[in-house]
Amino acid sequence: MVASVPVQASWEDMDLGVPYGKMSRKDVDRFLGLSRSRGVDMEKEMPKAYQGDAAALSRIFSLSTGFRKMDKMTRVYGNFIFSMFLDMGETKGESTFGEAVAAQPAEVRQRVRDFVYHAITQVPRSQRQELELELRKDFPQVFPADYVYGREDPLFK
C-alpha cells in the first residue's frame, strides 16, 4: 500500500524535517526520474553535494527554477533542499551551502532560499518572527538582510 501525500504540509511535518509534507517512495522515484529528464541525476549528485562539491550543489539548485506550481514533485524537491540545508548546516557549517547559494544566478538564488525559508511558514504564527530572526542570525549567507521570501515569485506567494 502506498502512503498518501497530503496536499498541505503541517507544523508536525516541518518538525519532522519534511516541511512540504510526507512523501512516499513512489513520489521520490518519480522525482528522481523527473530530475534525470531535466539533466540532473540526483542519486549521483547528492553524495557529491554532501561532500561540499559546489558544482554538484549548483546542478541540484538549478532544478529549482523548473517548478511552476506547488505539486507533489515540487514538494519532494522542497523536502530534498530543506534536508540538505539542515544536514549540511550541521555537518559543514553554513559556508558550504551558503556560498553555493550565493554563487547562483539571481533567479536560482531566490528560489533556493525560498524553498528553505518555506519551512518558517509552517511554524505557528506566534513563533515565526523569533524563528526568522534566529535563522537570519545563524545563516546570514543563506538569508542576508535584503532577502525577502517569495519576492516576485508566484510559487511562494
C-alpha positions, 0 to 999 in steps of 0.5 A, spaced: 500 500 500 502 506 498 502 512 503 498 518 501 501 525 500 497 530 503 496 536 499 498 541 505 504 540 509 503 541 517 507 544 523 508 536 525 511 535 518 516 541 518 518 538 525 519 532 522 524 535 517 519 534 511 516 541 511 512 540 504 509 534 507 510 526 507 512 523 501 512 516 499 517 512 495 513 512 489 513 520 489 521 520 490 522 515 484 518 519 480 522 525 482 528 522 481 526 520 474 523 527 473 530 530 475 534 525 470 529 528 464 531 535 466 539 533 466 540 532 473 541 525 476 540 526 483 542 519 486 549 521 483 549 528 485 547 528 492 553 524 495 557 529 491 553 535 494 554 532 501 561 532 500 561 540 499 562 539 491 559 546 489 558 544 482 554 538 484 550 543 489 549 548 483 546 542 478 541 540 484 539 548 485 538 549 478 532 544 478 529 549 482 527 554 477 523 548 473 517 548 478 511 552 476 506 550 481 506 547 488 505 539 486 507 533 489 514 533 485 515 540 487 514 538 494 519 532 494 524 537 491 522 542 497 523 536 502 530 534 498 533 542 499 530 543 506 534 536 508 540 538 505 540 545 508 539 542 515 544 536 514 549 540 511 548 546 516 550 541 521 555 537 518 559 543 514 557 549 517 553 554 513 559 556 508 558 550 504 551 551 502 551 558 503 556 560 498 553 555 493 547 559 494 550 565 493 554 563 487 547 562 483 544 566 478 539 571 481 533 567 479 536 560 482 538 564 488 531 566 490 528 560 489 533 556 493 532 560 499 525 560 498 524 553 498 528 553 505 525 559 508 518 555 506 519 551 512 518 558 517 511 558 514 509 552 517 511 554 524 505 557 528 504 564 527 506 566 534 513 563 533 515 565 526 518 572 527 523 569 533 524 563 528 526 568 522 530 572 526 534 566 529 535 563 522 537 570 519 542 570 525 545 563 524 545 563 516 546 570 514 549 567 507 543 563 506 538 569 508 542 576 508 538 582 510 535 584 503 532 577 502 525 577 502 521 570 501 517 569 495 519 576 492 516 576 485 515 569 485 508 566 484 510 559 487 511 562 494 506 567 494 
